[in-house]
Each structure stands twice: as structure tokens, then as C-alpha cells.
Amino acid sequence: EEAAAVLWMRRAAAQFEPEAAYYVGEFHRQGFGGLEQDSAAAAQWYELSASWGFPTANYELGMLYLDDLAEAEAERCFEAAAAQGHLESRNNLAKLRMQRGLCEEAVALWRELAEEEGQADVLYSLGLCHLRGDGVPAPDRAEARRFLNLAEE
């Protein structure tokens, strides 16, 4: 059955179906359906899917680049996926910006995400920023507590 799934997804990808190309990439990344695990092949399929407008493919491509410590490429992929509304890519952009010391940019991204989605990991990150004073005018225990409590809910 797995090999049949690979065959059908490849056929759909040959018809320019972006989600099918994404799944063929996933199959290569995971070694599914008799395929060997192959990050390079996965990246090629993700690139194809992303070029056809599938934001999750850009996200997964970014994650592959992060695994290879190619942060500039990962950031490029996350930016492309974020521009298409992919939330986890926006969160990863914020994390990369924080790691590079661009704390205010990271906090701004997390604030946008918190207002739109209220994801626990985003709220937690904002809580830590307020606790440490990263990307905010000054440490603020009350604001940190508020975000951390929201993250727990």
C-alpha cells in the first residue's frame, strides 16, 4: 500500500499538483513506501512544491536547511512560507531573529502571532522576553507572568 501511495503521489505531482510534490518530498525524507531516506531528494521535491505555491513545502525545506546549519537558506524559505501565511514559519523566523540578536524584530513577530493565534509556544517566548528584557524596553515581571499564564491555558 505504501508503494502505491508513492506511485499515486508521483503521478499527481507530474500533473503539477503542489501538495502531491510536497508529499513525495515527505516520502523521501521519511524513507516511506520503499524509498530510502534522502534529504537531497526531499529538498528537490519541496523546492518544486514551493515553486508551485505550497507554503508548507517552504517550511519543511527551511527545516532541512536548519538541520544542515544553513540558516540563511532556512530563513529564505521561512520568509517565503510566512508571506503565504504559514504560521510556524513566522514563529521560526522570530526564533532565528532572536538567535541573531534582533530581539525587537523577534518580539514584534511574536506579538503579531500572539494576537492572531495565541499559540502556547509563542506566548511562552513572549513571556521569556519580558522576563529577561529581551526586545522590550525593560524586564517586566507582571507582563512576563501574564504571557506565561496565557501559555499554560
CNS distance restraints for C-alpha pairs under 8 A (distance, minus, plus):
assign (resid   1 and name CA) (resid   5 and name CA) 6.31 0.50 0.50
assign (resid   1 and name CA) (resid  33 and name CA) 7.79 0.50 0.50
assign (resid   2 and name CA) (resid   6 and name CA) 6.41 0.50 0.50
assign (resid   2 and name CA) (resid  32 and name CA) 6.91 0.50 0.50
assign (resid   2 and name CA) (resid  33 and name CA) 4.27 0.50 0.50
assign (resid   2 and name CA) (resid  34 and name CA) 7.52 0.50 0.50
assign (resid   3 and name CA) (resid   7 and name CA) 6.28 0.50 0.50
assign (resid   3 and name CA) (resid  32 and name CA) 7.97 0.50 0.50
assign (resid   3 and name CA) (resid  33 and name CA) 4.32 0.50 0.50
assign (resid   3 and name CA) (resid  34 and name CA) 6.26 0.50 0.50
assign (resid   4 and name CA) (resid   8 and name CA) 6.15 0.50 0.50
assign (resid   4 and name CA) (resid  33 and name CA) 7.67 0.50 0.50
assign (resid   5 and name CA) (resid   9 and name CA) 6.09 0.50 0.50
assign (resid   5 and name CA) (resid  33 and name CA) 7.28 0.50 0.50
assign (resid   6 and name CA) (resid  10 and name CA) 6.12 0.50 0.50
assign (resid   6 and name CA) (resid  24 and name CA) 6.63 0.50 0.50
assign (resid   6 and name CA) (resid  27 and name CA) 7.27 0.50 0.50
assign (resid   6 and name CA) (resid  33 and name CA) 6.16 0.50 0.50
assign (resid   7 and name CA) (resid  11 and name CA) 6.25 0.50 0.50
assign (resid   8 and name CA) (resid  12 and name CA) 6.19 0.50 0.50
assign (resid   9 and name CA) (resid  13 and name CA) 6.02 0.50 0.50
assign (resid   9 and name CA) (resid  20 and name CA) 5.07 0.50 0.50
assign (resid   9 and name CA) (resid  21 and name CA) 7.04 0.50 0.50
assign (resid   9 and name CA) (resid  23 and name CA) 6.92 0.50 0.50
assign (resid   9 and name CA) (resid  24 and name CA) 6.26 0.50 0.50
assign (resid  10 and name CA) (resid  14 and name CA) 6.14 0.50 0.50
assign (resid  10 and name CA) (resid  20 and name CA) 6.91 0.50 0.50
assign (resid  10 and name CA) (resid  21 and name CA) 6.99 0.50 0.50
assign (resid  10 and name CA) (resid  24 and name CA) 6.50 0.50 0.50
assign (resid  11 and name CA) (resid  15 and name CA) 6.69 0.50 0.50
assign (resid  12 and name CA) (resid  16 and name CA) 6.89 0.50 0.50
assign (resid  12 and name CA) (resid  17 and name CA) 5.69 0.50 0.50
assign (resid  12 and name CA) (resid  20 and name CA) 5.79 0.50 0.50
assign (resid  12 and name CA) (resid  21 and name CA) 7.67 0.50 0.50
assign (resid  13 and name CA) (resid  17 and name CA) 4.83 0.50 0.50
assign (resid  13 and name CA) (resid  18 and name CA) 6.59 0.50 0.50
assign (resid  13 and name CA) (resid  19 and name CA) 7.76 0.50 0.50
assign (resid  13 and name CA) (resid  20 and name CA) 5.03 0.50 0.50
assign (resid  13 and name CA) (resid  21 and name CA) 4.82 0.50 0.50
assign (resid  16 and name CA) (resid  21 and name CA) 7.85 0.50 0.50
assign (resid  16 and name CA) (resid  52 and name CA) 7.65 0.50 0.50
assign (resid  17 and name CA) (resid  21 and name CA) 6.48 0.50 0.50
assign (resid  17 and name CA) (resid  49 and name CA) 7.83 0.50 0.50
assign (resid  17 and name CA) (resid  52 and name CA) 7.94 0.50 0.50
assign (resid  18 and name CA) (resid  22 and name CA) 6.27 0.50 0.50
assign (resid  18 and name CA) (resid  48 and name CA) 7.53 0.50 0.50
assign (resid  18 and name CA) (resid  49 and name CA) 4.51 0.50 0.50
assign (resid  18 and name CA) (resid  50 and name CA) 7.27 0.50 0.50
assign (resid  18 and name CA) (resid  52 and name CA) 5.58 0.50 0.50
assign (resid  18 and name CA) (resid  53 and name CA) 6.97 0.50 0.50
assign (resid  18 and name CA) (resid  54 and name CA) 5.87 0.50 0.50
assign (resid  19 and name CA) (resid  23 and name CA) 6.31 0.50 0.50
assign (resid  19 and name CA) (resid  49 and name CA) 6.62 0.50 0.50
assign (resid  19 and name CA) (resid  54 and name CA) 6.57 0.50 0.50
assign (resid  20 and name CA) (resid  24 and name CA) 6.29 0.50 0.50
assign (resid  20 and name CA) (resid  49 and name CA) 7.83 0.50 0.50
assign (resid  21 and name CA) (resid  25 and name CA) 6.36 0.50 0.50
assign (resid  21 and name CA) (resid  45 and name CA) 5.65 0.50 0.50
assign (resid  21 and name CA) (resid  46 and name CA) 6.86 0.50 0.50
assign (resid  21 and name CA) (resid  48 and name CA) 6.77 0.50 0.50
assign (resid  21 and name CA) (resid  49 and name CA) 5.19 0.50 0.50
assign (resid  22 and name CA) (resid  26 and name CA) 6.34 0.50 0.50
assign (resid  22 and name CA) (resid  45 and name CA) 6.13 0.50 0.50
assign (resid  22 and name CA) (resid  46 and name CA) 5.34 0.50 0.50
assign (resid  22 and name CA) (resid  48 and name CA) 7.91 0.50 0.50
assign (resid  22 and name CA) (resid  49 and name CA) 5.35 0.50 0.50
assign (resid  22 and name CA) (resid  50 and name CA) 7.96 0.50 0.50
assign (resid  22 and name CA) (resid  54 and name CA) 7.78 0.50 0.50
assign (resid  22 and name CA) (resid  56 and name CA) 7.87 0.50 0.50
assign (resid  22 and name CA) (resid  57 and name CA) 5.70 0.50 0.50
assign (resid  23 and name CA) (resid  27 and name CA) 6.09 0.50 0.50
assign (resid  24 and name CA) (resid  28 and name CA) 6.37 0.50 0.50
assign (resid  24 and name CA) (resid  42 and name CA) 7.36 0.50 0.50
assign (resid  24 and name CA) (resid  45 and name CA) 6.50 0.50 0.50
assign (resid  25 and name CA) (resid  29 and name CA) 6.17 0.50 0.50
assign (resid  25 and name CA) (resid  41 and name CA) 6.83 0.50 0.50
assign (resid  25 and name CA) (resid  42 and name CA) 3.98 0.50 0.50
assign (resid  25 and name CA) (resid  43 and name CA) 6.69 0.50 0.50
assign (resid  25 and name CA) (resid  44 and name CA) 7.33 0.50 0.50
assign (resid  25 and name CA) (resid  45 and name CA) 4.71 0.50 0.50
assign (resid  25 and name CA) (resid  46 and name CA) 5.61 0.50 0.50
assign (resid  26 and name CA) (resid  30 and name CA) 6.04 0.50 0.50
assign (resid  26 and name CA) (resid  42 and name CA) 6.33 0.50 0.50
assign (resid  27 and name CA) (resid  31 and name CA) 5.65 0.50 0.50
assign (resid  27 and name CA) (resid  32 and name CA) 4.70 0.50 0.50
assign (resid  27 and name CA) (resid  33 and name CA) 7.01 0.50 0.50
assign (resid  27 and name CA) (resid  35 and name CA) 7.06 0.50 0.50
assign (resid  27 and name CA) (resid  37 and name CA) 7.98 0.50 0.50
assign (resid  27 and name CA) (resid  42 and name CA) 7.59 0.50 0.50
assign (resid  28 and name CA) (resid  32 and name CA) 6.56 0.50 0.50
assign (resid  28 and name CA) (resid  35 and name CA) 6.08 0.50 0.50
assign (resid  28 and name CA) (resid  36 and name CA) 6.48 0.50 0.50
assign (resid  28 and name CA) (resid  37 and name CA) 5.32 0.50 0.50
assign (resid  28 and name CA) (resid  38 and name CA) 5.36 0.50 0.50
assign (resid  28 and name CA) (resid  39 and name CA) 6.87 0.50 0.50
assign (resid  28 and name CA) (resid  41 and name CA) 6.29 0.50 0.50
assign (resid  28 and name CA) (resid  42 and name CA) 5.12 0.50 0.50
assign (resid  29 and name CA) (resid  37 and name CA) 5.23 0.50 0.50
assign (resid  29 and name CA) (resid  38 and name CA) 5.52 0.50 0.50
assign (resid  29 and name CA) (resid  39 and name CA) 5.35 0.50 0.50
assign (resid  29 and name CA) (resid  41 and name CA) 7.71 0.50 0.50
assign (resid  29 and name CA) (resid  42 and name CA) 5.29 0.50 0.50
assign (resid  30 and name CA) (resid  36 and name CA) 7.92 0.50 0.50
assign (resid  30 and name CA) (resid  37 and name CA) 5.55 0.50 0.50
assign (resid  30 and name CA) (resid  38 and name CA) 7.92 0.50 0.50
assign (resid  31 and name CA) (resid  35 and name CA) 4.92 0.50 0.50
assign (resid  31 and name CA) (resid  36 and name CA) 4.63 0.50 0.50
assign (resid  31 and name CA) (resid  37 and name CA) 4.06 0.50 0.50
assign (resid  31 and name CA) (resid  38 and name CA) 7.22 0.50 0.50
assign (resid  32 and name CA) (resid  36 and name CA) 7.44 0.50 0.50
assign (resid  32 and name CA) (resid  37 and name CA) 7.77 0.50 0.50
assign (resid  38 and name CA) (resid  42 and name CA) 6.21 0.50 0.50
assign (resid  39 and name CA) (resid  43 and name CA) 6.01 0.50 0.50
assign (resid  39 and name CA) (resid  64 and name CA) 7.38 0.50 0.50
assign (resid  40 and name CA) (resid  44 and name CA) 6.39 0.50 0.50
assign (resid  41 and name CA) (resid  45 and name CA) 6.42 0.50 0.50
assign (resid  42 and name CA) (resid  46 and name CA) 6.09 0.50 0.50
assign (resid  43 and name CA) (resid  47 and name CA) 5.99 0.50 0.50
assign (resid  43 and name CA) (resid  61 and name CA) 5.94 0.50 0.50
assign (resid  43 and name CA) (resid  64 and name CA) 7.44 0.50 0.50
assign (resid  44 and name CA) (resid  48 and name CA) 6.29 0.50 0.50
assign (resid  45 and name CA) (resid  49 and name CA) 6.16 0.50 0.50
assign (resid  46 and name CA) (resid  50 and name CA) 5.93 0.50 0.50
assign (resid  46 and name CA) (resid  57 and name CA) 4.84 0.50 0.50
assign (resid  46 and name CA) (resid  58 and name CA) 6.67 0.50 0.50
assign (resid  46 and name CA) (resid  60 and name CA) 7.19 0.50 0.50
assign (resid  46 and name CA) (resid  61 and name CA) 6.01 0.50 0.50
assign (resid  47 and name CA) (resid  51 and name CA) 6.05 0.50 0.50
assign (resid  47 and name CA) (resid  57 and name CA) 7.02 0.50 0.50
assign (resid  47 and name CA) (resid  58 and name CA) 7.12 0.50 0.50
assign (resid  47 and name CA) (resid  61 and name CA) 7.20 0.50 0.50
assign (resid  48 and name CA) (resid  52 and name CA) 6.53 0.50 0.50
assign (resid  49 and name CA) (resid  53 and name CA) 6.65 0.50 0.50
assign (resid  49 and name CA) (resid  54 and name CA) 5.70 0.50 0.50
assign (resid  49 and name CA) (resid  57 and name CA) 5.97 0.50 0.50
assign (resid  50 and name CA) (resid  54 and name CA) 4.87 0.50 0.50
assign (resid  50 and name CA) (resid  55 and name CA) 6.10 0.50 0.50
assign (resid  50 and name CA) (resid  56 and name CA) 7.68 0.50 0.50
assign (resid  50 and name CA) (resid  57 and name CA) 5.21 0.50 0.50
assign (resid  50 and name CA) (resid  58 and name CA) 5.45 0.50 0.50
assign (resid  54 and name CA) (resid  58 and name CA) 7.24 0.50 0.50
assign (resid  55 and name CA) (resid  59 and name CA) 6.45 0.50 0.50
assign (resid  55 and name CA) (resid  80 and name CA) 7.34 0.50 0.50
assign (resid  55 and name CA) (resid  81 and name CA) 4.49 0.50 0.50
assign (resid  55 and name CA) (resid  82 and name CA) 7.64 0.50 0.50
assign (resid  55 and name CA) (resid  84 and name CA) 6.13 0.50 0.50
assign (resid  55 and name CA) (resid  85 and name CA) 7.80 0.50 0.50
assign (resid  55 and name CA) (resid  86 and name CA) 6.29 0.50 0.50
assign (resid  56 and name CA) (resid  60 and name CA) 6.21 0.50 0.50
assign (resid  56 and name CA) (resid  81 and name CA) 6.75 0.50 0.50
assign (resid  56 and name CA) (resid  86 and name CA) 7.01 0.50 0.50
assign (resid  57 and name CA) (resid  61 and name CA) 6.03 0.50 0.50
assign (resid  57 and name CA) (resid  81 and name CA) 7.95 0.50 0.50
assign (resid  58 and name CA) (resid  62 and name CA) 6.06 0.50 0.50
assign (resid  58 and name CA) (resid  77 and name CA) 4.99 0.50 0.50
assign (resid  58 and name CA) (resid  78 and name CA) 6.39 0.50 0.50
assign (resid  58 and name CA) (resid  80 and name CA) 6.71 0.50 0.50
assign (resid  58 and name CA) (resid  81 and name CA) 5.41 0.50 0.50
assign (resid  59 and name CA) (resid  63 and name CA) 6.32 0.50 0.50
assign (resid  59 and name CA) (resid  77 and name CA) 6.24 0.50 0.50
assign (resid  59 and name CA) (resid  78 and name CA) 5.58 0.50 0.50
assign (resid  59 and name CA) (resid  81 and name CA) 5.99 0.50 0.50
assign (resid  59 and name CA) (resid  86 and name CA) 7.81 0.50 0.50
assign (resid  59 and name CA) (resid  88 and name CA) 7.77 0.50 0.50
assign (resid  59 and name CA) (resid  89 and name CA) 5.87 0.50 0.50
assign (resid  60 and name CA) (resid  64 and name CA) 6.28 0.50 0.50
assign (resid  61 and name CA) (resid  65 and name CA) 6.33 0.50 0.50
assign (resid  61 and name CA) (resid  74 and name CA) 7.14 0.50 0.50
assign (resid  61 and name CA) (resid  77 and name CA) 6.56 0.50 0.50
assign (resid  62 and name CA) (resid  66 and name CA) 6.17 0.50 0.50
assign (resid  62 and name CA) (resid  73 and name CA) 6.86 0.50 0.50
assign (resid  62 and name CA) (resid  74 and name CA) 3.93 0.50 0.50
assign (resid  62 and name CA) (resid  75 and name CA) 6.75 0.50 0.50
assign (resid  62 and name CA) (resid  76 and name CA) 7.59 0.50 0.50
assign (resid  62 and name CA) (resid  77 and name CA) 5.04 0.50 0.50
assign (resid  62 and name CA) (resid  78 and name CA) 5.89 0.50 0.50
assign (resid  63 and name CA) (resid  67 and name CA) 6.26 0.50 0.50
assign (resid  63 and name CA) (resid  74 and name CA) 6.59 0.50 0.50
assign (resid  64 and name CA) (resid  68 and name CA) 6.47 0.50 0.50
assign (resid  64 and name CA) (resid  74 and name CA) 7.64 0.50 0.50
assign (resid  65 and name CA) (resid  69 and name CA) 6.14 0.50 0.50
assign (resid  65 and name CA) (resid  70 and name CA) 5.01 0.50 0.50
assign (resid  65 and name CA) (resid  71 and name CA) 6.58 0.50 0.50
assign (resid  65 and name CA) (resid  73 and name CA) 6.28 0.50 0.50
assign (resid  65 and name CA) (resid  74 and name CA) 5.05 0.50 0.50
assign (resid  66 and name CA) (resid  70 and name CA) 5.63 0.50 0.50
assign (resid  66 and name CA) (resid  71 and name CA) 5.70 0.50 0.50
assign (resid  66 and name CA) (resid  74 and name CA) 5.77 0.50 0.50
assign (resid  70 and name CA) (resid  74 and name CA) 6.23 0.50 0.50
assign (resid  71 and name CA) (resid  75 and name CA) 5.92 0.50 0.50
assign (resid  71 and name CA) (resid  96 and name CA) 7.92 0.50 0.50
assign (resid  72 and name CA) (resid  76 and name CA) 6.27 0.50 0.50
assign (resid  73 and name CA) (resid  77 and name CA) 6.35 0.50 0.50
assign (resid  74 and name CA) (resid  78 and name CA) 6.15 0.50 0.50
assign (resid  75 and name CA) (resid  79 and name CA) 5.99 0.50 0.50
assign (resid  75 and name CA) (resid  93 and name CA) 6.46 0.50 0.50
assign (resid  75 and name CA) (resid  96 and name CA) 7.50 0.50 0.50
assign (resid  76 and name CA) (resid  80 and name CA) 6.31 0.50 0.50
assign (resid  77 and name CA) (resid  81 and name CA) 6.25 0.50 0.50
assign (resid  78 and name CA) (resid  82 and name CA) 5.84 0.50 0.50
assign (resid  78 and name CA) (resid  89 and name CA) 4.80 0.50 0.50
assign (resid  78 and name CA) (resid  90 and name CA) 6.81 0.50 0.50
assign (resid  78 and name CA) (resid  92 and name CA) 7.07 0.50 0.50
assign (resid  78 and name CA) (resid  93 and name CA) 6.33 0.50 0.50
assign (resid  79 and name CA) (resid  83 and name CA) 6.06 0.50 0.50
assign (resid  79 and name CA) (resid  89 and name CA) 7.09 0.50 0.50
assign (resid  79 and name CA) (resid  90 and name CA) 7.32 0.50 0.50
assign (resid  79 and name CA) (resid  93 and name CA) 7.11 0.50 0.50
assign (resid  80 and name CA) (resid  84 and name CA) 6.74 0.50 0.50
assign (resid  81 and name CA) (resid  85 and name CA) 6.61 0.50 0.50
assign (resid  81 and name CA) (resid  86 and name CA) 5.39 0.50 0.50
assign (resid  81 and name CA) (resid  89 and name CA) 6.15 0.50 0.50
assign (resid  82 and name CA) (resid  86 and name CA) 4.74 0.50 0.50
assign (resid  82 and name CA) (resid  87 and name CA) 6.47 0.50 0.50
assign (resid  82 and name CA) (resid  88 and name CA) 7.94 0.50 0.50
assign (resid  82 and name CA) (resid  89 and name CA) 5.34 0.50 0.50
assign (resid  82 and name CA) (resid  90 and name CA) 5.23 0.50 0.50
assign (resid  86 and name CA) (resid  90 and name CA) 6.71 0.50 0.50
assign (resid  87 and name CA) (resid  91 and name CA) 6.42 0.50 0.50
assign (resid  87 and name CA) (resid 113 and name CA) 7.48 0.50 0.50
assign (resid  88 and name CA) (resid  92 and name CA) 6.16 0.50 0.50
assign (resid  89 and name CA) (resid  93 and name CA) 6.12 0.50 0.50
assign (resid  90 and name CA) (resid  94 and name CA) 6.34 0.50 0.50
assign (resid  90 and name CA) (resid 109 and name CA) 7.02 0.50 0.50
assign (resid  90 and name CA) (resid 113 and name CA) 7.79 0.50 0.50
assign (resid  91 and name CA) (resid  95 and name CA) 6.37 0.50 0.50
assign (resid  91 and name CA) (resid 109 and name CA) 7.33 0.50 0.50
assign (resid  91 and name CA) (resid 110 and name CA) 6.76 0.50 0.50
assign (resid  91 and name CA) (resid 113 and name CA) 7.58 0.50 0.50
assign (resid  91 and name CA) (resid 122 and name CA) 7.08 0.50 0.50
assign (resid  92 and name CA) (resid  96 and name CA) 6.17 0.50 0.50
assign (resid  93 and name CA) (resid  97 and name CA) 6.13 0.50 0.50
assign (resid  93 and name CA) (resid 106 and name CA) 7.53 0.50 0.50
assign (resid  94 and name CA) (resid  98 and name CA) 6.14 0.50 0.50
assign (resid  94 and name CA) (resid 105 and name CA) 7.13 0.50 0.50
assign (resid  94 and name CA) (resid 106 and name CA) 4.20 0.50 0.50
assign (resid  94 and name CA) (resid 107 and name CA) 7.21 0.50 0.50
assign (resid  94 and name CA) (resid 109 and name CA) 5.87 0.50 0.50
assign (resid  94 and name CA) (resid 110 and name CA) 6.60 0.50 0.50
assign (resid  95 and name CA) (resid  99 and name CA) 6.23 0.50 0.50
assign (resid  95 and name CA) (resid 106 and name CA) 6.66 0.50 0.50
assign (resid  96 and name CA) (resid 100 and name CA) 6.31 0.50 0.50
assign (resid  97 and name CA) (resid 101 and name CA) 6.34 0.50 0.50
assign (resid  97 and name CA) (resid 102 and name CA) 4.96 0.50 0.50
assign (resid  97 and name CA) (resid 103 and name CA) 6.52 0.50 0.50
assign (resid  97 and name CA) (resid 105 and name CA) 6.70 0.50 0.50
assign (resid  97 and name CA) (resid 106 and name CA) 5.49 0.50 0.50
assign (resid  98 and name CA) (resid 102 and name CA) 5.27 0.50 0.50
assign (resid  98 and name CA) (resid 103 and name CA) 4.83 0.50 0.50
assign (resid  98 and name CA) (resid 105 and name CA) 7.78 0.50 0.50
assign (resid  98 and name CA) (resid 106 and name CA) 5.52 0.50 0.50
assign (resid 102 and name CA) (resid 106 and name CA) 6.38 0.50 0.50
assign (resid 102 and name CA) (resid 135 and name CA) 7.64 0.50 0.50
assign (resid 103 and name CA) (resid 107 and name CA) 6.13 0.50 0.50
assign (resid 103 and name CA) (resid 134 and name CA) 5.85 0.50 0.50
assign (resid 103 and name CA) (resid 135 and name CA) 4.23 0.50 0.50
assign (resid 104 and name CA) (resid 108 and name CA) 6.14 0.50 0.50
assign (resid 104 and name CA) (resid 134 and name CA) 7.48 0.50 0.50
assign (resid 104 and name CA) (resid 135 and name CA) 3.97 0.50 0.50
assign (resid 104 and name CA) (resid 136 and name CA) 6.66 0.50 0.50
assign (resid 105 and name CA) (resid 109 and name CA) 6.29 0.50 0.50
assign (resid 105 and name CA) (resid 135 and name CA) 7.46 0.50 0.50
assign (resid 106 and name CA) (resid 110 and name CA) 6.19 0.50 0.50
assign (resid 106 and name CA) (resid 135 and name CA) 7.32 0.50 0.50
assign (resid 107 and name CA) (resid 111 and name CA) 5.99 0.50 0.50
assign (resid 107 and name CA) (resid 126 and name CA) 6.69 0.50 0.50
assign (resid 107 and name CA) (resid 129 and name CA) 7.49 0.50 0.50
assign (resid 107 and name CA) (resid 135 and name CA) 5.88 0.50 0.50
assign (resid 107 and name CA) (resid 136 and name CA) 7.54 0.50 0.50
assign (resid 108 and name CA) (resid 112 and name CA) 6.35 0.50 0.50
assign (resid 109 and name CA) (resid 113 and name CA) 6.32 0.50 0.50
assign (resid 110 and name CA) (resid 114 and name CA) 5.95 0.50 0.50
assign (resid 110 and name CA) (resid 122 and name CA) 5.90 0.50 0.50
assign (resid 110 and name CA) (resid 123 and name CA) 7.66 0.50 0.50
assign (resid 110 and name CA) (resid 125 and name CA) 7.64 0.50 0.50
assign (resid 110 and name CA) (resid 126 and name CA) 6.68 0.50 0.50
assign (resid 111 and name CA) (resid 115 and name CA) 6.18 0.50 0.50
assign (resid 111 and name CA) (resid 126 and name CA) 7.47 0.50 0.50
assign (resid 112 and name CA) (resid 116 and name CA) 6.27 0.50 0.50
assign (resid 113 and name CA) (resid 117 and name CA) 5.65 0.50 0.50
assign (resid 113 and name CA) (resid 118 and name CA) 6.61 0.50 0.50
assign (resid 113 and name CA) (resid 119 and name CA) 7.65 0.50 0.50
assign (resid 113 and name CA) (resid 122 and name CA) 7.05 0.50 0.50
assign (resid 114 and name CA) (resid 118 and name CA) 4.17 0.50 0.50
assign (resid 114 and name CA) (resid 119 and name CA) 6.48 0.50 0.50
assign (resid 114 and name CA) (resid 122 and name CA) 6.29 0.50 0.50
assign (resid 114 and name CA) (resid 123 and name CA) 6.28 0.50 0.50
assign (resid 118 and name CA) (resid 122 and name CA) 6.97 0.50 0.50
assign (resid 118 and name CA) (resid 123 and name CA) 6.54 0.50 0.50
assign (resid 118 and name CA) (resid 151 and name CA) 7.98 0.50 0.50
assign (resid 119 and name CA) (resid 123 and name CA) 6.27 0.50 0.50
assign (resid 119 and name CA) (resid 151 and name CA) 7.24 0.50 0.50
assign (resid 120 and name CA) (resid 124 and name CA) 6.00 0.50 0.50
assign (resid 120 and name CA) (resid 150 and name CA) 7.34 0.50 0.50
assign (resid 120 and name CA) (resid 151 and name CA) 4.24 0.50 0.50
assign (resid 120 and name CA) (resid 152 and name CA) 6.92 0.50 0.50
assign (resid 120 and name CA) (resid 153 and name CA) 7.95 0.50 0.50
assign (resid 121 and name CA) (resid 125 and name CA) 6.12 0.50 0.50
assign (resid 121 and name CA) (resid 151 and name CA) 6.85 0.50 0.50
assign (resid 122 and name CA) (resid 126 and name CA) 6.30 0.50 0.50
assign (resid 122 and name CA) (resid 151 and name CA) 7.84 0.50 0.50
assign (resid 123 and name CA) (resid 127 and name CA) 6.14 0.50 0.50
assign (resid 123 and name CA) (resid 147 and name CA) 5.33 0.50 0.50
assign (resid 123 and name CA) (resid 148 and name CA) 6.43 0.50 0.50
assign (resid 123 and name CA) (resid 150 and name CA) 6.69 0.50 0.50
assign (resid 123 and name CA) (resid 151 and name CA) 5.17 0.50 0.50
assign (resid 124 and name CA) (resid 128 and name CA) 6.30 0.50 0.50
assign (resid 124 and name CA) (resid 147 and name CA) 6.33 0.50 0.50
assign (resid 124 and name CA) (resid 148 and name CA) 5.30 0.50 0.50
assign (resid 124 and name CA) (resid 151 and name CA) 5.51 0.50 0.50
assign (resid 125 and name CA) (resid 129 and name CA) 6.26 0.50 0.50
assign (resid 126 and name CA) (resid 130 and name CA) 6.27 0.50 0.50
assign (resid 126 and name CA) (resid 144 and name CA) 7.22 0.50 0.50
assign (resid 126 and name CA) (resid 147 and name CA) 6.41 0.50 0.50
assign (resid 126 and name CA) (resid 148 and name CA) 7.96 0.50 0.50
assign (resid 127 and name CA) (resid 131 and name CA) 6.13 0.50 0.50
assign (resid 127 and name CA) (resid 143 and name CA) 7.04 0.50 0.50
assign (resid 127 and name CA) (resid 144 and name CA) 4.11 0.50 0.50
assign (resid 127 and name CA) (resid 145 and name CA) 6.61 0.50 0.50
assign (resid 127 and name CA) (resid 146 and name CA) 7.37 0.50 0.50
assign (resid 127 and name CA) (resid 147 and name CA) 4.77 0.50 0.50
assign (resid 127 and name CA) (resid 148 and name CA) 5.17 0.50 0.50
assign (resid 128 and name CA) (resid 132 and name CA) 6.10 0.50 0.50
assign (resid 128 and name CA) (resid 144 and name CA) 6.42 0.50 0.50
assign (resid 128 and name CA) (resid 148 and name CA) 7.89 0.50 0.50
assign (resid 129 and name CA) (resid 133 and name CA) 5.52 0.50 0.50
assign (resid 129 and name CA) (resid 134 and name CA) 4.67 0.50 0.50
assign (resid 129 and name CA) (resid 135 and name CA) 6.60 0.50 0.50
assign (resid 129 and name CA) (resid 136 and name CA) 7.12 0.50 0.50
assign (resid 129 and name CA) (resid 139 and name CA) 7.82 0.50 0.50
assign (resid 129 and name CA) (resid 144 and name CA) 7.46 0.50 0.50
assign (resid 130 and name CA) (resid 134 and name CA) 6.53 0.50 0.50
assign (resid 130 and name CA) (resid 136 and name CA) 6.52 0.50 0.50
assign (resid 130 and name CA) (resid 138 and name CA) 7.43 0.50 0.50
assign (resid 130 and name CA) (resid 139 and name CA) 5.21 0.50 0.50
assign (resid 130 and name CA) (resid 140 and name CA) 5.29 0.50 0.50
assign (resid 130 and name CA) (resid 141 and name CA) 6.79 0.50 0.50
assign (resid 130 and name CA) (resid 143 and name CA) 6.34 0.50 0.50
assign (resid 130 and name CA) (resid 144 and name CA) 4.89 0.50 0.50
assign (resid 131 and name CA) (resid 139 and name CA) 5.30 0.50 0.50
assign (resid 131 and name CA) (resid 140 and name CA) 5.80 0.50 0.50
assign (resid 131 and name CA) (resid 141 and name CA) 5.52 0.50 0.50
assign (resid 131 and name CA) (resid 143 and name CA) 7.86 0.50 0.50
assign (resid 131 and name CA) (resid 144 and name CA) 5.15 0.50 0.50
assign (resid 132 and name CA) (resid 139 and name CA) 5.46 0.50 0.50
assign (resid 133 and name CA) (resid 137 and name CA) 6.79 0.50 0.50
assign (resid 133 and name CA) (resid 138 and name CA) 4.85 0.50 0.50
assign (resid 133 and name CA) (resid 139 and name CA) 3.87 0.50 0.50
assign (resid 133 and name CA) (resid 140 and name CA) 7.05 0.50 0.50
assign (resid 134 and name CA) (resid 138 and name CA) 7.80 0.50 0.50
assign (resid 134 and name CA) (resid 139 and name CA) 7.61 0.50 0.50
assign (resid 140 and name CA) (resid 144 and name CA) 6.08 0.50 0.50
assign (resid 141 and name CA) (resid 145 and name CA) 5.98 0.50 0.50
assign (resid 142 and name CA) (resid 146 and name CA) 6.22 0.50 0.50
assign (resid 143 and name CA) (resid 147 and name CA) 6.34 0.50 0.50
assign (resid 144 and name CA) (resid 148 and name CA) 6.08 0.50 0.50
assign (resid 145 and name CA) (resid 149 and name CA) 5.92 0.50 0.50
assign (resid 146 and name CA) (resid 150 and name CA) 6.23 0.50 0.50
assign (resid 147 and name CA) (resid 151 and name CA) 6.15 0.50 0.50
assign (resid 148 and name CA) (resid 152 and name CA) 6.41 0.50 0.50
assign (resid 149 and name CA) (resid 153 and name CA) 6.62 0.50 0.50
